[in-house]
Amino acid sequence: MWRSFATVIAAYASLAATQTITPRTGWTLTVDSFQSGTGNEGPNILDGNTATFWHTQWMPTAAPFPHVVVIDMKKIINVNGFTYLPRQDASSNGNIGQHTIQLSSDGTTFTTVAFGTYLDDRSLKTTPFTTTPARYVRLTVTSEAGNRGPWTSAAEINILSAATYTKPATSGGIWGPTIDFPIVPAAAAVLEGSGKVLMWSSYKPLDFSGGGGSGTTVTAFLDAASRTVSQRTVTNTQHDMFCPGISLDANGRPFVTGGNDAPKLSVFDGNNWVAGPNMKVARGYQSSATLSNGNIFTIGGSWSGGEGNKNGEVWNAATNTWSLLPGCPVAPMLTADARGVYRADNHGWLFGWKSGSVFQAGPSKAMNWYTATGTGAQKPAGLRGSDPDAMNGFAAMYDAVAGKILTVGGAPNYQDVDATGNARVISINTPGTAASVASVASMAYRRAFHNSVVLPDGKVLVIGGAAFPVPFSDNTAVLALEIFNPATSSFTSGNPMAVPRTYHSWALLLPDATVIAGGGGLCGACATNHPNAQIYTPAYLFNADGSKATRPVINSVSATSLAPGATFTVTTNSACEYGSEEGSAHGIGDEWELVYVEGAGGWGGGDSGVVDAFRD
């Protein structure tokens, strides 16, 4: 049963209240270098004066990277955050770029709690992370944010702390270091092959407003293996990709449509963004789905490009052209939102299915089938049980062979109304026929603006959201995660994350079976911008005693590409089970599917398993 609205508020408020600035009385620090005779010594970091600052040596020769600051707080403190104020004078020299934040109880053994790259400006940088007891804080800087030289500077550093600490059990999964970005990432996708995470905001790194027609998107890349973050501004596609539709095409490329520049299409080819043909209908906050034939269907999107009549169209992979589908009207999938069609056609829950069909599971209580061939067609698929409209809820196909879809949460209107904790399992089979809907146990928390990720074991992870959805507000944010088990049709709770993930947040499965959750905000000078992410390691990657489980190693694969229905052979060094996923996310999620490749489902260590690729 979901928890009361007041309980959710209290749960969030009590956690948020524990993240306080720690008094720095008696603290000492060491720095790797400073410029003597200029008043830019290391202790300026702790003097409480924003007009003074520390600067590394720049003459007669500049001290090289890395630059290191070690703060001794003189006692063990429950540390859960770090703030950095860049120098506040007329110069930006030394603004911190790539960095690592580590904690230690003894000054010898340090644990990384955050890494990433800060934005090159004068604003206060806040890095929240999972509470860790420590006496020493070490900041290591390996680049200058503006690439002006090998310098580092800082006006003030403060440490945030909690009153209490409870060690998280690995049975609830573990949240790893916070990853700082030079943007608020409102959208993201995992890149095929490299496993890097591509993220983007809008035409500005921290704000979306006023971006329509800018033709610019600020992006960032995360290489989790090397713990590096890089930034790139994209102008060649003339596309502000804030609030778009997102799919992965048949080749695994992020396929991004509409948004602030509503008619546009941009595709990331692995190295660069490439402009595609404009859509027939300008859209923003529409949904899209990759079809079994490789084409991509889109519908809805009255947030930008005009309101209403955002009927379906399809992109043809063979001809790289868009075609209107007059037989795919948007009207049957509209919600009864209080703000009318401006919100009523946003964020459809679409799933590509057999024979080029698309199943729409929500957020309207009415479900529908769409056919994206010829001139298109639409057929009703029934109601989603007793569930009301569930705007800003989430749907995830956790078994694409059996056609099983989990829907969770959402609210009757886009905002300013209580969310629900409802959960339903939808079963689909033959396109055009009525879907079967089963009510299952509700989530422990009511949620909207949340995200869901299908895990490799077939369970569904539910992250973030708010009990009372209001854009750009974290007032009722839910930090606790929940995991749905299809075998028991019930939810269990896991360890909470350190950062609220609500409006404009996302979550994605990484190639190593961990989950990255990030973003939220993108509202300029607001207090709810979250230019960061955390990686969650699920319990299945730990042994019962809390140690890291040994991962199987793939020794060989007989083929790297194959047609649907073909077979391939995989050899591993230990027993394993298998599945695969595809997805992309932007707070709501256009498409989440777990595709179990067909076959025995596993094999013993050192043996070869013959696997059948999913046929349609």
Buried (B, 14 or more C-beta within 10 A) or exposed (E): EBBEBEEBBEBBEEBBEBBBEBEBEEBEBEBBBBBEEEEBBBEBBBBEEBEBBBBBBBEEEBBEBBBBBBBBBEEEBBBBBBBBBBBEBEEBBBBBBBBBBBBBBEEEEBEBBBBBBBBBBBEEBBBBBBBBBBBBBBBBBBBBBEEEEBBBBBBBBBBBBBEEBEEBEBEBBBBBBBBBBBBBBBBBBBBBEBBBBBBBBBBBBBBBEEBBEBBBBBBBBBEBEEBBBBBEEBEEBBBBBBBBBBBBBBEBBBBBBBBBBBBBBBBBEBEEBEEBBBBBBBBBBBBBBBBBBBBBBBBBBBBBBEBBEBBBBBBBBEEEEBBBBEBBBBEBBBBEBEEEBBBBBBBBBBBBBBEBBBBBBBBBBBBBBBBBBEEBBBBBBBBBBEBBBBBBBBBBBBBBEEBBBBBBBBBBBBBEBBBBBBBBBBEBEEBBEBBBBEBBEBBBBBBBBBBBBBBBBBBBBBBBBBBBBBBBBBBBBBBBBBBBEBEEBBBBEBBBBBBBBBBBBBBBBBBEBBBBBBBBBBBBEBEBBBBBBBBBBBBEBBEEEEEEEEEBEEEEEEEEEEEEEEBBEBBBBEEBBBBBBBBBBBBBBBBBBBBBBBBEEEBEEEEBBEBBBBEE
